[in-house]
Amino acid sequence: MPLMPPAIHDRMPTDGLPRRIVCLTEEPTEVLYALGESARIVGISGFTVRPPQARREKPRVSAFTSARIDAIVALQPDLVVGFSDLQADIAQALVRAGLEVWISNHRTIAGILAYVRRLGALVGAPERAQVLAAALAQRVERARAAAALLPRRPRVYFEEWDEPPISAIAWVSELIAVAGGDDVCAARAGACLARDRIVADPQEIVRAAPDIIIGSWCGKRFNARAVAARPGWGAIPAVQAGQLHEIKSPLILQPGPAALTDGLDALQAIIQAWARRQMQGRPEGALAPA
């Protein structure tokens, strides 16, 4: 039976602002809670972890590349918010069901800040959104200023998936630079599609000789020992020094406030600790257990 769209009068608030929002990814949920607009949210992604109360308060109606279309339609949202080409099929199904959908496609720090402002404007909270975006921008600038004091910038390889290896997306590459590192795969970071950030030749990373390797494998635990055991990777300074670290993907691989706060803090902690060891001349620690 074809899905029937909700009645028009249910989806058209008189003030023109959406009152029933489904968030297909975490970042709109996090932003709306931060703006004090959580009452507008009627459904969230099952991958949402921030803020933690969202999982207790809101029904989960989607994954990332799949969604329960019938459940979303039944919620009668007047706006569905998603992210990227990976949700294009979901968006198409929802549009065909008569719903209004906004798929953002921001990939940079500037894009995240603009996203906060746009979403705030959509729900009638532009001033609060400006304040939130300004606070996030200030946090980024404080980290950049701290990084300027480092005696040397480490070379960093960031991996967001292992099979095949996929290097950092644009905002992560930018955050590495903000925190004081140099992304060894920065040249491909601007590619919108993950397939265009595949490291086809793993020896490229060996030649790049990163001082730090950071893994953030979306949906599974980073296996430092498996990475260190890749053919030829024993010659990499990061592997020799035991500088393989994990940042949990919810902290840095969603293009919202989390990346500019906890994600950036995690990058800073890793890079600053590396810098302190360099200044103290201490031997690096052994590879942590996987």
C-alpha positions as CSV (number, residue, x, y, z in Angstrom):
1,M,0.0,0.0,0.0
2,P,1.5,3.4,-0.9
3,L,2.4,5.7,1.9
4,M,0.0,8.6,2.3
5,P,1.4,12.0,3.3
6,P,0.1,13.6,6.5
7,A,-2.8,16.0,6.1
8,I,-1.6,19.4,4.8
9,H,-3.0,21.4,7.8
10,D,-1.0,19.2,10.2
11,R,2.3,20.2,8.5
12,M,1.7,23.9,8.0
13,P,2.2,25.8,11.3
14,T,0.8,29.3,11.2
15,D,4.1,31.0,12.1
16,G,5.9,29.2,9.3
17,L,8.3,27.4,11.6
18,P,8.6,23.7,11.7
19,R,7.1,22.2,14.9
20,R,7.7,18.5,14.3
21,I,11.3,17.7,13.1
22,V,12.8,14.3,12.4
23,C,16.6,14.3,12.6
24,L,18.2,11.6,10.5
25,T,21.7,12.3,11.9
26,E,23.0,13.4,15.3
27,E,24.1,17.0,14.5
28,P,20.7,18.6,14.1
29,T,19.6,16.9,17.3
30,E,22.6,18.2,19.2
31,V,22.1,21.7,17.8
32,L,18.4,21.9,18.5
33,Y,19.0,20.7,22.1
34,A,21.7,23.3,22.5
35,L,19.3,26.0,21.2
36,G,16.6,25.0,23.7
37,E,14.4,23.7,20.8
38,S,14.3,20.0,21.6
39,A,10.5,20.0,21.9
40,R,10.4,20.3,18.1
41,I,12.2,17.0,17.7
42,V,9.8,14.0,17.2
43,G,12.3,11.4,15.9
44,I,16.1,10.9,15.8
45,S,18.8,8.6,14.4
46,G,19.6,5.4,16.2
47,F,23.3,6.5,16.2
48,T,22.5,9.6,18.3
49,V,24.6,9.7,21.5
50,R,24.6,13.5,22.0
51,P,23.0,14.8,24.1
52,P,22.4,11.5,26.0
53,Q,18.9,12.5,27.0
54,A,17.8,12.5,23.4
55,R,17.9,8.7,23.3
56,R,15.7,8.5,26.4
57,E,13.2,11.2,25.1
58,K,12.9,10.7,21.4
59,P,12.0,7.7,19.2
60,R,14.7,6.3,17.0
61,V,13.5,6.0,13.4
62,S,16.7,5.8,11.2
63,A,20.2,4.5,11.0
64,F,22.5,6.4,8.6
65,T,21.9,4.9,5.2
66,S,18.5,3.4,6.1
67,A,15.4,4.6,7.7
68,R,11.9,3.4,8.7
69,I,10.0,5.5,6.2
70,D,6.6,4.4,7.4
71,A,7.5,5.3,11.0
72,I,8.8,8.7,9.9
73,V,5.6,9.5,7.9
74,A,3.5,8.4,10.9
75,L,5.2,11.0,13.1
76,Q,3.8,13.7,10.7
77,P,6.9,15.8,10.6
78,D,6.9,19.2,8.9
79,L,10.6,19.0,8.4
80,V,13.1,16.1,8.1
81,V,16.8,17.0,8.4
82,G,19.6,14.8,7.1
83,F,23.2,14.9,5.8
84,S,25.1,14.1,2.7
85,D,24.7,12.1,-0.5
86,L,24.6,8.9,1.6
87,Q,21.1,9.8,2.7
88,A,19.9,10.7,-0.8
89,D,17.8,7.6,-1.2
90,I,16.1,8.2,2.2
91,A,15.4,11.8,1.2
92,Q,13.9,10.7,-2.1
93,A,11.5,8.3,-0.4
94,L,10.4,10.9,2.1
95,V,9.9,13.5,-0.5
96,R,7.8,11.0,-2.5
97,A,5.8,10.5,0.7
98,G,5.0,14.2,0.7
99,L,7.4,15.4,3.4
100,E,9.7,18.4,3.3
101,V,13.4,17.4,3.6
102,W,16.6,19.4,4.1
103,I,19.8,17.5,3.3
104,S,22.8,19.6,4.3
105,N,26.1,18.8,2.7
106,H,28.7,20.8,4.7
107,R,32.2,19.5,5.0
108,T,34.3,22.2,6.6
109,I,34.6,24.0,9.9
110,A,33.1,27.1,8.3
111,G,30.3,24.9,7.0
112,I,29.5,23.5,10.5
113,L,29.3,27.1,11.8
114,A,27.0,28.1,9.0
115,Y,24.9,25.0,9.5
116,V,24.3,26.0,13.1
117,R,23.2,29.4,12.0
118,R,20.9,28.1,9.3
119,L,19.2,25.5,11.5
120,G,18.7,28.1,14.2
121,A,17.1,30.4,11.7
122,L,14.8,27.6,10.5
123,V,13.3,27.2,14.0
124,G,13.1,30.9,14.8
125,A,16.1,31.1,17.0
126,P,18.7,33.0,14.9
127,E,20.1,35.0,17.8
128,R,20.7,32.0,19.9
129,A,22.2,30.2,16.9
130,Q,24.6,33.1,16.4
131,V,25.7,33.0,20.0
132,L,26.3,29.2,19.8
133,A,28.2,29.5,16.5
134,A,30.3,32.3,17.9
135,A,31.2,30.3,21.0
136,L,32.2,27.3,18.8
137,A,34.3,29.6,16.6
138,Q,36.1,31.1,19.6
139,R,36.9,27.6,20.9
140,V,38.5,26.8,17.5
141,E,40.5,29.9,17.6
142,R,41.7,29.3,21.2
143,A,43.0,25.8,20.0
144,R,44.7,27.4,17.0
145,A,46.5,29.9,19.3
146,A,47.6,27.1,21.6
147,A,48.9,25.2,18.6
148,A,51.1,28.1,17.5
149,L,53.2,27.6,20.7
150,L,54.2,24.0,19.7
151,P,57.9,23.6,19.1
152,R,57.1,21.3,16.1
153,R,54.0,20.2,14.3
154,P,53.6,16.5,14.0
155,R,52.6,14.8,10.8
156,V,49.3,13.0,11.4
157,Y,47.5,10.2,9.5
158,F,43.8,10.1,10.4
159,E,41.9,7.0,9.3
160,E,38.1,6.9,9.4
161,W,37.7,3.4,7.9
162,D,40.1,0.5,7.5
163,E,38.8,-1.7,4.7
164,P,39.6,0.0,2.4
165,P,41.6,2.7,4.3
166,I,39.8,6.0,4.1
167,S,41.6,9.2,5.1
168,A,40.1,12.3,6.9
169,I,37.2,14.2,5.7
170,A,37.7,18.0,5.3
171,W,36.5,19.2,8.7
172,V,38.7,16.6,10.4
173,S,41.7,17.5,8.3
174,E,41.1,21.2,9.2
175,L,40.8,20.3,12.9
176,I,44.1,18.5,12.8
177,A,45.7,21.7,11.6
178,V,43.9,23.7,14.2
179,A,45.2,21.4,17.0
180,G,48.7,21.8,15.7
181,G,49.3,18.8,13.3
182,D,49.7,18.4,9.6
183,D,47.4,15.9,7.9
184,V,49.5,13.8,5.6
185,C,46.5,13.2,3.4
186,A,45.3,16.8,3.3
187,A,45.3,16.9,-0.5
188,R,42.4,14.5,-0.7
189,A,40.5,15.8,2.3
190,G,38.3,18.1,0.2
191,A,36.8,15.2,-1.7
192,C,33.1,15.0,-0.9
193,L,32.7,11.3,-1.4
194,A,34.4,8.8,0.8
195,R,35.5,6.7,-2.2
196,D,37.6,9.6,-3.3
197,R,39.5,9.5,0.0
198,I,40.5,5.9,-0.3
199,V,44.2,5.3,0.3
200,A,44.6,2.9,-2.6
201,D,48.3,2.4,-1.9
202,P,49.0,1.8,1.8
203,Q,52.7,2.5,1.1
204,E,51.7,6.1,0.6
205,I,51.4,6.4,4.3
206,V,54.7,4.7,4.9
207,R,56.3,7.3,2.6
208,A,54.5,10.1,4.4
209,A,56.1,9.0,7.7
210,P,53.4,10.3,10.1
211,D,54.5,10.9,13.7
212,I,50.9,10.1,14.9
213,I,48.3,7.8,13.6
214,I,44.7,8.3,14.7
215,G,41.9,5.9,14.0
216,S,38.2,6.7,14.1
217,W,36.4,3.7,12.5
218,C,32.8,4.5,12.3
219,G,30.8,1.9,14.1
220,K,33.7,-0.3,15.3
221,R,36.7,-0.2,17.6
222,F,40.0,1.0,16.2
223,N,42.6,-1.9,16.1
224,A,46.0,-0.3,16.7
225,R,47.9,-3.7,16.5
226,A,46.3,-4.6,13.2
227,V,47.3,-1.2,11.8
228,A,50.8,-1.5,13.1
229,A,51.1,-4.9,11.5
230,R,50.3,-3.8,8.0
231,P,53.1,-4.6,5.5
232,G,55.9,-2.0,5.7
233,W,54.2,0.1,8.4
234,G,56.7,-0.9,11.0
235,A,59.0,1.7,9.5
236,I,56.5,4.5,10.2
237,P,57.7,6.8,13.1
238,A,54.2,6.7,14.7
239,V,54.3,2.9,14.8
240,Q,57.9,2.8,16.1
241,A,57.0,5.2,18.9
242,G,53.6,3.6,19.8
243,Q,51.8,6.8,18.7
244,L,48.6,5.1,17.6
245,H,45.4,6.5,19.1
246,E,41.7,6.2,18.8
247,I,39.1,9.0,18.8
248,K,35.6,7.6,19.0
249,S,33.7,8.4,15.8
250,P,30.7,10.2,17.5
251,L,33.1,12.8,18.8
252,I,34.6,13.8,15.5
253,L,32.9,12.2,12.4
254,Q,29.6,14.1,12.7
255,P,29.7,17.6,11.3
256,G,28.2,19.4,14.2
257,P,29.2,20.9,17.6
258,A,30.7,17.6,18.9
259,A,33.5,17.9,16.3
260,L,34.4,21.4,17.3
261,T,34.3,20.6,21.0
262,D,35.0,17.1,22.2
263,G,36.6,16.1,18.9
264,L,38.9,19.0,18.8
265,D,39.8,18.5,22.5
266,A,40.7,14.9,21.8
267,L,43.0,15.9,18.9
268,Q,44.6,18.6,21.1
269,A,45.2,16.1,23.9
270,I,47.0,13.7,21.5
271,I,49.1,16.3,19.8
272,Q,50.0,18.3,22.9
273,A,51.1,15.0,24.7
274,W,53.2,14.2,21.7
275,A,54.8,17.6,21.8
276,R,55.6,17.4,25.5
277,R,57.4,14.1,25.0
278,Q,59.4,15.7,22.2
279,M,60.4,18.6,24.5
280,Q,61.3,16.3,27.4
281,G,63.3,13.9,25.3
282,R,61.6,10.9,26.8
283,P,61.2,7.6,25.0
284,E,57.8,7.0,23.6
285,G,55.5,4.5,25.2
286,A,55.0,1.0,23.9
287,L,52.0,0.2,21.6
288,A,48.9,0.1,23.7
289,P,46.9,-3.1,23.7
290,A,44.2,-3.3,21.0
